[in-house]
Amino acid sequence: MDNPETLKILKETIDKLKITKENLREIRKTNQTFPRQTNTRLLDAFQSFAQFDRAPIWMMRQAGRYLPEFKEIMKNRDFFDACQDPFIAAEITLQPLKQFEIDAAIIFSDILTLPKAMGMEIVMDKEKGPIIKNKLETVDDINRIKSPDPESLEHVYDALYLTRQALQGKQTLIGFCGAPFTVFSYMVEGETSKMFLKTKKWLYQYTQETRKVMDLIARESAQYLINQVKEGGAQVIQIFDSFAGQIPPIDYIEFVIPSLRILLEGFKQECPNTPLIMFAKDQNGVEVILAFLKMCLGETPLIDGFQLDSNVSDDVLIKIIESDRTIQGNLEPGVLYGTQQIIKKRVSQMIEKLQTTRRYIMNLSHGLTPDHEVEKVRQFIQESIRQSKLYKVREILE
């Protein structure tokens, strides 16, 4: 465990529960009692008739490089080393909650944590981002992919547990994983890509082998998410399909959604009451959304909410609202580079359009970036809360 000066936010929780590096896992496995939830805004957003004062708000990548305290704690630290240290991961997760009035914490981790445990050798380059040294180059290489040793992911559940205890019920805890297609794309590209030519070659030329790998990723992801809930205490789950928009909707529906169904069904079978948010970046057209909504029919809907991009159409919004699913999003993060006036205007336009449903979570259309200014982020949050409250008052008066 790091020294107390490093773990400033976690210190009270560690002292109260007498947690050490040596006994954390034992405490987690024997004491699954968490503080009473006093802020239920995010959880209520998945209920059609819940009473609330305003819409909940959080931001993707809210714990990250735009925060000075993040830069300080990550000084001389490797990214994945920080992810694998539950005390550091929890501390970073909690950092934005000390800065802003937000309703959720999303665990500090990475969508490549699972493939790393499945045999992918991954390093984080400061300029290029994640790089996979042993990427899949031939179909024979898929034999190297294995189910992870359960021990290799315990640090994630430890970090979730620490964070949930530290939140004291004042925020909701979100766990996550990468979607099979995005994880597979990393495996074959070896890094982020502009054209994703290797991914497309596998998808169209080695279709069966690609499906085999994505189905394996889906099954392991389902178990990973189940454990985040049952072992770590995650209360909401989000699936990130960051590269979803790299192929046409017709191919996404044919090649990608079947593996997603395996993931969703596997998770919901064990955690039917845990809200799940699907984020298929740049794939928010009517065709794909309708395919997702078909998964929401029946006794146990497989998707509870949709994270949406800033360019989503009104037709899609109507389809989701009519299906009684939750909408999360969808301010363009670039707006946070703007003046206070433009931030105020765009937040107003977003709320006017999206708060026609009670099932709404304020967020960005994708994540914060290292060059976002803390005060601009604060303006977005404060303006969102202010206008959301005003909208609710107006709704009552009308």
C-alpha positions as CSV (number, residue, x, y, z in Angstrom):
1,M,0.0,0.0,0.0
2,D,1.2,3.5,-0.8
3,N,1.9,6.0,2.0
4,P,-1.0,7.9,3.6
5,E,-0.1,11.1,1.8
6,T,-0.8,9.4,-1.6
7,L,-4.1,7.9,-0.5
8,K,-5.7,11.1,0.8
9,I,-9.3,10.3,-0.1
10,L,-9.2,6.6,0.8
11,K,-7.5,7.1,4.2
12,E,-10.6,7.4,6.3
13,T,-12.1,4.2,4.8
14,I,-8.9,2.3,5.2
15,D,-8.5,3.3,8.8
16,K,-12.2,2.7,9.7
17,L,-12.2,-0.8,8.2
18,K,-8.6,-1.6,9.3
19,I,-7.8,-2.5,5.7
20,T,-4.2,-3.3,4.7
21,K,-2.6,-4.6,1.6
22,E,-2.4,-8.0,3.2
23,N,-6.0,-8.3,4.4
24,L,-8.0,-6.4,1.7
25,R,-9.1,-9.5,-0.2
26,E,-10.0,-11.4,2.9
27,I,-12.1,-8.5,4.1
28,R,-13.8,-8.2,0.7
29,K,-14.7,-11.9,0.6
30,T,-16.0,-12.0,4.1
31,N,-17.8,-8.7,4.4
32,Q,-20.1,-7.7,1.6
33,T,-22.0,-5.2,3.6
34,F,-21.9,-1.7,2.1
35,P,-23.1,1.7,3.5
36,R,-26.7,2.6,2.9
37,Q,-27.3,4.3,-0.5
38,T,-28.4,7.9,0.2
39,N,-28.0,9.2,-3.4
40,T,-30.2,7.1,-5.7
41,R,-30.4,9.5,-8.6
42,L,-28.5,7.3,-11.0
43,L,-30.3,4.1,-10.0
44,D,-33.7,5.9,-10.1
45,A,-33.0,6.9,-13.7
46,F,-33.6,3.3,-14.7
47,Q,-37.1,3.4,-13.2
48,S,-40.0,4.9,-15.1
49,F,-41.8,6.5,-12.2
50,A,-39.1,7.3,-9.6
51,Q,-39.4,10.7,-7.9
52,F,-36.3,12.9,-8.3
53,D,-35.2,16.5,-8.0
54,R,-33.0,16.5,-11.1
55,A,-31.4,14.2,-13.6
56,P,-28.1,12.5,-12.4
57,I,-24.8,13.4,-14.0
58,W,-21.4,11.9,-14.4
59,M,-18.8,12.0,-17.2
60,M,-16.9,9.3,-19.1
61,R,-13.2,9.6,-18.4
62,Q,-14.0,11.8,-15.4
63,A,-11.0,10.3,-13.5
64,G,-8.1,11.2,-15.8
65,R,-5.4,13.3,-17.2
66,Y,-7.2,16.7,-17.1
67,L,-7.0,16.6,-13.3
68,P,-3.8,17.9,-11.6
69,E,-4.2,15.4,-8.8
70,F,-4.3,12.5,-11.4
71,K,-1.1,13.8,-13.0
72,E,0.5,14.0,-9.5
73,I,-0.4,10.4,-8.4
74,M,0.6,9.0,-11.8
75,K,4.0,10.7,-11.8
76,N,6.6,7.9,-12.4
77,R,3.8,5.3,-12.4
78,D,3.0,2.9,-15.3
79,F,-0.6,3.0,-16.3
80,F,-1.3,-0.7,-16.0
81,D,0.6,-0.9,-12.7
82,A,-1.8,1.8,-11.4
83,C,-4.8,-0.2,-12.6
84,Q,-3.5,-3.3,-10.9
85,D,-3.0,-1.6,-7.5
86,P,-6.5,-1.5,-6.0
87,F,-5.6,1.3,-3.6
88,I,-4.3,3.6,-6.3
89,A,-7.1,2.6,-8.7
90,A,-9.7,3.4,-6.0
91,E,-8.0,6.7,-5.1
92,I,-8.0,7.8,-8.7
93,T,-11.6,6.8,-9.1
94,L,-12.6,9.0,-6.2
95,Q,-10.6,12.1,-7.3
96,P,-13.3,13.8,-9.4
97,L,-15.8,13.3,-6.6
98,K,-13.8,15.7,-4.5
99,Q,-13.8,18.3,-7.3
100,F,-17.4,18.1,-8.6
101,E,-21.0,17.4,-7.6
102,I,-21.5,14.3,-9.6
103,D,-23.7,11.3,-8.9
104,A,-21.5,8.3,-9.9
105,A,-18.0,7.0,-9.8
106,I,-16.7,4.8,-12.7
107,I,-13.9,2.5,-11.6
108,F,-10.4,3.4,-12.8
109,S,-9.4,0.6,-15.1
110,D,-9.2,-0.1,-18.8
111,I,-11.1,-2.1,-21.5
112,L,-7.9,-4.0,-22.1
113,T,-7.7,-5.3,-18.6
114,L,-9.6,-8.5,-19.6
115,P,-7.6,-9.2,-22.8
116,K,-4.4,-8.6,-20.8
117,A,-5.5,-11.4,-18.5
118,M,-6.3,-13.6,-21.5
119,G,-2.7,-13.6,-22.7
120,M,-2.3,-10.3,-24.6
121,E,1.0,-8.6,-23.8
122,I,0.0,-4.9,-23.5
123,V,2.0,-1.8,-22.7
124,M,0.8,1.8,-22.5
125,D,2.8,4.2,-24.7
126,K,2.5,7.8,-23.6
127,E,2.1,9.0,-27.2
128,K,0.3,6.2,-29.0
129,G,-1.8,4.7,-26.2
130,P,-2.0,0.9,-25.6
131,I,0.1,-1.3,-27.8
132,I,-0.3,-5.1,-27.9
133,K,3.1,-6.8,-28.5
134,N,1.7,-10.2,-29.4
135,K,-1.2,-9.2,-31.6
136,L,-3.1,-11.8,-33.7
137,E,-1.6,-12.0,-37.1
138,T,-2.7,-15.4,-38.4
139,V,-5.7,-17.6,-37.6
140,D,-3.3,-20.0,-35.7
141,D,-2.6,-17.2,-33.3
142,I,-6.1,-17.5,-31.8
143,N,-4.9,-20.6,-30.0
144,R,-2.8,-18.4,-27.8
145,I,-5.9,-16.8,-26.3
146,K,-7.0,-18.4,-23.1
147,S,-9.5,-18.0,-20.3
148,P,-8.0,-15.8,-17.7
149,D,-6.7,-17.1,-14.4
150,P,-9.4,-15.8,-12.0
151,E,-6.7,-14.5,-9.7
152,S,-5.5,-12.1,-12.5
153,L,-8.6,-10.0,-12.2
154,E,-9.1,-10.0,-8.5
155,H,-7.4,-6.5,-8.2
156,V,-10.4,-5.0,-10.2
157,Y,-12.9,-6.4,-7.6
158,D,-10.6,-5.2,-4.8
159,A,-10.6,-1.7,-6.2
160,L,-14.4,-1.7,-6.7
161,Y,-14.9,-2.9,-3.1
162,L,-12.6,-0.2,-1.7
163,T,-14.4,2.5,-3.8
164,R,-17.9,1.3,-2.9
165,Q,-17.0,1.5,0.8
166,A,-15.4,4.9,0.4
167,L,-18.4,6.3,-1.5
168,Q,-20.6,5.9,1.7
169,G,-23.7,5.7,-0.5
170,K,-23.3,9.2,-1.7
171,Q,-22.6,8.2,-5.3
172,T,-23.4,5.1,-7.4
173,L,-20.5,2.8,-8.5
174,I,-20.1,1.9,-12.1
175,G,-18.2,-1.1,-13.5
176,F,-17.4,-1.7,-17.1
177,C,-15.8,-3.8,-19.9
178,G,-15.0,-3.5,-23.5
179,A,-17.3,-5.0,-26.1
180,P,-16.1,-8.1,-28.0
181,F,-15.7,-6.3,-31.3
182,T,-13.6,-3.5,-29.8
183,V,-11.4,-5.9,-27.8
184,F,-11.0,-8.1,-30.9
185,S,-10.0,-5.0,-33.0
186,Y,-7.3,-4.2,-30.5
187,M,-6.1,-7.8,-30.6
188,V,-5.6,-7.8,-34.4
189,E,-4.6,-4.2,-34.9
190,G,-2.2,-4.1,-32.0
191,E,-3.0,-0.5,-31.3
192,T,-5.6,2.2,-32.2
193,S,-6.1,2.6,-36.0
194,K,-7.4,5.1,-38.5
195,M,-8.7,2.6,-41.1
196,F,-9.0,-0.7,-39.1
197,L,-7.9,-2.6,-42.2
198,K,-6.7,-5.6,-40.3
199,T,-9.9,-5.9,-38.3
200,K,-11.9,-5.7,-41.6
201,K,-9.7,-8.4,-43.2
202,W,-10.4,-10.7,-40.3
203,L,-14.1,-9.9,-40.3
204,Y,-14.7,-10.5,-44.0
205,Q,-12.0,-13.1,-44.8
206,Y,-11.8,-15.1,-41.6
207,T,-15.4,-14.7,-40.5
208,Q,-15.8,-18.0,-38.5
209,E,-12.5,-17.6,-36.7
210,T,-13.4,-14.0,-35.9
211,R,-16.7,-15.0,-34.5
212,K,-15.0,-17.7,-32.4
213,V,-12.7,-15.2,-30.8
214,M,-15.5,-12.6,-30.2
215,D,-17.7,-15.3,-28.7
216,L,-14.9,-16.3,-26.3
217,I,-14.4,-12.6,-25.4
218,A,-18.1,-12.3,-24.8
219,R,-18.3,-15.3,-22.4
220,E,-15.3,-14.1,-20.4
221,S,-16.6,-10.5,-20.4
222,A,-19.9,-11.7,-19.0
223,Q,-18.2,-13.5,-16.1
224,Y,-15.9,-10.5,-15.6
225,L,-18.9,-8.2,-15.2
226,I,-20.8,-10.7,-13.0
227,N,-17.8,-10.7,-10.7
228,Q,-17.6,-6.9,-10.7
229,V,-21.1,-6.9,-9.3
230,K,-21.1,-9.9,-7.0
231,E,-17.5,-9.7,-5.8
232,G,-16.7,-5.9,-6.1
233,G,-20.1,-4.3,-5.4
234,A,-20.6,-2.5,-8.8
235,Q,-24.1,-1.2,-9.0
236,V,-24.4,-0.2,-12.7
237,I,-22.5,-1.7,-15.7
238,Q,-21.5,0.0,-18.9
239,I,-20.2,-1.8,-22.1
240,F,-17.9,0.2,-24.3
241,D,-17.9,-0.6,-28.0
242,S,-15.5,2.2,-28.8
243,F,-14.8,1.0,-32.4
244,A,-18.4,0.1,-33.3
245,G,-18.6,2.8,-36.0
246,Q,-15.8,1.4,-38.0
247,I,-18.0,-0.9,-39.9
248,P,-21.4,-0.3,-41.6
249,P,-24.6,-1.0,-39.6
250,I,-25.5,-4.1,-41.8
251,D,-22.2,-5.7,-40.8
252,Y,-22.5,-4.7,-37.2
253,I,-25.8,-6.3,-37.0
254,E,-24.7,-9.5,-38.7
255,F,-21.2,-10.0,-37.3
256,V,-21.1,-8.1,-33.9
257,I,-24.5,-8.2,-32.3
258,P,-24.5,-12.1,-31.9
259,S,-21.4,-12.0,-29.7
260,L,-22.9,-9.0,-27.8
261,R,-26.0,-11.1,-27.2
262,I,-23.9,-13.9,-25.6
263,L,-22.3,-11.3,-23.3
264,L,-25.6,-9.6,-22.4
265,E,-27.5,-12.9,-21.8
266,G,-24.7,-14.3,-19.7
267,F,-24.6,-11.2,-17.5
268,K,-28.3,-10.7,-17.1
269,Q,-28.8,-14.4,-16.3
270,E,-26.8,-13.8,-13.1
271,C,-27.5,-10.1,-12.5
272,P,-31.0,-9.4,-13.8
273,N,-31.5,-6.4,-11.6
274,T,-28.2,-4.6,-12.3
275,P,-28.8,-1.8,-14.8
276,L,-26.6,-2.2,-17.9
277,I,-25.8,0.7,-20.3
278,M,-24.7,-0.1,-23.9
279,F,-22.4,2.4,-25.7
280,A,-21.9,1.5,-29.4
281,K,-19.9,4.6,-30.4
282,D,-20.9,6.1,-33.8
283,Q,-23.4,3.3,-34.3
284,N,-26.6,5.1,-33.2
285,G,-28.6,4.7,-36.4
286,V,-32.1,3.4,-36.4
287,E,-31.2,-0.1,-37.7
288,V,-28.7,-0.9,-35.0
289,I,-30.8,0.7,-32.2
290,L,-33.8,-1.4,-33.4
291,A,-31.6,-4.5,-33.3
292,F,-30.6,-3.6,-29.7
293,L,-34.2,-2.9,-28.7
294,K,-35.3,-6.4,-29.9
295,M,-33.0,-7.6,-27.1
296,C,-35.1,-5.6,-24.6
297,L,-38.3,-7.6,-25.3
298,G,-39.3,-10.4,-22.9
299,E,-39.2,-10.9,-19.2
300,T,-35.6,-9.7,-18.7
301,P,-34.5,-6.8,-20.9
302,L,-30.8,-7.3,-21.9
303,I,-30.1,-3.5,-22.1
304,D,-31.4,-1.0,-19.6
305,G,-29.9,2.2,-21.1
306,F,-28.1,3.6,-24.1
307,Q,-25.1,6.0,-24.1
308,L,-25.7,8.2,-27.2
309,D,-23.4,10.2,-29.4
310,S,-24.0,14.0,-30.0
311,N,-25.2,13.3,-33.6
312,V,-28.0,10.9,-32.7
313,S,-31.2,11.6,-34.6
314,D,-34.6,12.5,-33.2
315,D,-36.1,9.3,-34.7
316,V,-33.7,7.2,-32.6
317,L,-34.4,9.2,-29.5
318,I,-38.1,8.6,-30.0
319,K,-37.6,4.9,-30.5
320,I,-35.6,4.6,-27.2
321,I,-38.1,6.7,-25.2
322,E,-41.0,4.6,-26.5
323,S,-39.2,1.4,-25.5
324,D,-38.9,2.8,-21.9
325,R,-35.1,2.5,-22.0
326,T,-32.8,5.0,-20.3
327,I,-30.9,7.6,-22.3
328,Q,-27.4,8.7,-21.3
329,G,-25.5,11.5,-22.9
330,N,-24.9,13.3,-25.1
331,L,-23.0,16.7,-25.1
332,E,-20.1,16.9,-27.6
333,P,-17.0,17.2,-25.3
334,G,-15.5,19.9,-27.6
335,V,-18.2,22.2,-26.2
336,L,-16.2,22.3,-23.0
337,Y,-13.5,24.2,-24.8
338,G,-16.0,27.0,-25.4
339,T,-17.1,30.0,-23.5
340,Q,-19.4,29.9,-20.6
341,Q,-22.2,31.2,-22.9
342,I,-21.8,28.4,-25.4
343,I,-21.6,25.8,-22.6
344,K,-24.8,27.2,-21.1
345,K,-26.5,27.2,-24.5
346,R,-25.6,23.7,-25.5
347,V,-26.5,22.3,-22.1
348,S,-29.9,24.0,-22.4
349,Q,-30.5,22.5,-25.9
350,M,-29.4,19.0,-24.7
351,I,-31.7,19.1,-21.6
352,E,-34.7,20.5,-23.6
353,K,-34.4,17.6,-26.0
354,L,-33.5,14.7,-23.7
355,Q,-35.3,15.4,-20.5
356,T,-38.7,14.7,-22.1
357,T,-38.1,11.3,-20.5
358,R,-37.6,10.7,-16.8
359,R,-35.1,8.0,-17.7
360,Y,-32.2,10.3,-18.5
361,I,-28.6,10.6,-17.3
362,M,-26.6,13.7,-18.2
363,N,-23.2,12.9,-19.7
364,L,-21.0,13.6,-22.6
365,S,-21.1,11.9,-26.0
366,H,-17.7,10.4,-25.3
367,G,-14.9,11.0,-22.8
368,L,-13.0,14.0,-21.4
369,T,-9.6,14.6,-22.8
370,P,-6.2,15.6,-21.2
371,D,-6.5,19.2,-22.4
372,H,-10.0,19.9,-20.9
373,E,-9.8,22.7,-18.3
374,V,-11.1,21.8,-14.8
375,E,-13.1,25.0,-14.5
376,K,-14.8,24.4,-17.9
377,V,-15.7,20.9,-16.7
378,R,-17.1,22.4,-13.5
379,Q,-19.2,24.9,-15.5
380,F,-20.7,22.0,-17.5
381,I,-21.7,20.2,-14.3
382,Q,-23.0,23.2,-12.5
383,E,-25.0,24.4,-15.5
384,S,-26.4,20.9,-16.1
385,I,-27.5,20.7,-12.5
386,R,-29.0,24.2,-12.5
387,Q,-30.9,23.7,-15.7
388,S,-32.1,20.2,-14.9
389,K,-33.6,21.5,-11.6
390,L,-35.3,24.4,-13.5
391,Y,-36.7,21.9,-16.0
392,K,-38.2,19.9,-13.2
393,V,-39.7,22.9,-11.5
394,R,-41.2,24.0,-14.9
395,E,-42.5,20.5,-15.4
396,I,-44.3,20.5,-12.0
397,L,-45.8,24.0,-12.6
398,E,-47.1,23.0,-16.0
